[in-house]
Amino acid sequence: MKQLRNWIKPIIFLLIFLILAYIVRFEFNITATNIKNFILSFGWWSPFIFFIIYAIGPFVFFPTSILSLAAGIAYGVFPGFFYILIGATGAAATGYVMARYFGDSILKFHNFKWSDQVYEKVQERGFLYVLILRLIPLIGFDVLSYISGIARVKFRSYMMATIGIIPGTFAYSFLGSSIESGNTSMIIVALIIFVVLLGLTYLLRNQVKKWLGLTE
């Protein structure tokens, strides 16, 4: 029964995604081809523009997941995967630097109950805990960047721990590419990968929370 509950949220996420995809496609007539053409209309500048927009995400609190999906649509799995990885690394650096400059006041924009506990953990072993929380994202991408900056995790260790986003990055690029292709089989495989990653996150979240000492 407990395992069944762990799968409920990924299933709900998938249903919401499908509903939103239907609304965007048929109500607003925004197609994958339109998105691709718009991004590529900037020519060889488009990867640089994408990187800049992604990197300033922490400033404007823009959901970078949308940008990741758009990169997969426009550029395919490769080089889309690398563009997302570079952009996310830039966003991670931006969030870290913002927190170093503005201090803990930046977290007032977020209702985050574990900030103090995560702060203590990343102070102890920055690379390890940042890596785990990138792999199993119990907290938001930008929030973890802010906390790492406030905790003064060594910048090099912090940036190296960003490799934890690789599985999710591949999932977004593959999903975006499959949507653009219009291949039903490819879309199904991409959605399965997405659901499996989400499912693993929810299956492991309690163990990770316990290991990190995060209380409800």
Number of C-alpha atoms within 10 A of each C-alpha: 5 7 10 9 11 18 18 13 15 20 14 11 13 17 12 12 13 12 12 13 15 14 13 13 13 11 10 9 11 14 15 21 15 14 16 18 13 13 20 15 11 12 9 9 11 15 21 13 13 19 21 14 18 27 21 19 22 24 12 8 10 14 13 21 15 12 20 27 22 25 29 30 28 24 21 22 22 14 15 26 23 17 23 29 22 17 25 24 20 21 25 28 22 22 27 27 19 18 22 18 13 13 15 15 11 17 16 8 9 11 8 12 12 14 19 11 13 22 20 14 19 23 17 13 13 21 21 15 19 28 20 17 22 23 19 20 19 18 15 13 19 22 21 23 27 29 27 29 28 24 22 18 22 14 16 9 15 24 19 13 20 22 16 17 21 16 14 22 24 23 23 29 30 28 28 26 27 24 23 22 15 12 11 11 10 16 19 14 14 22 19 15 19 21 19 14 18 22 19 15 19 22 17 14 17 13 11 17 13 10 9 17 13 16 9 6
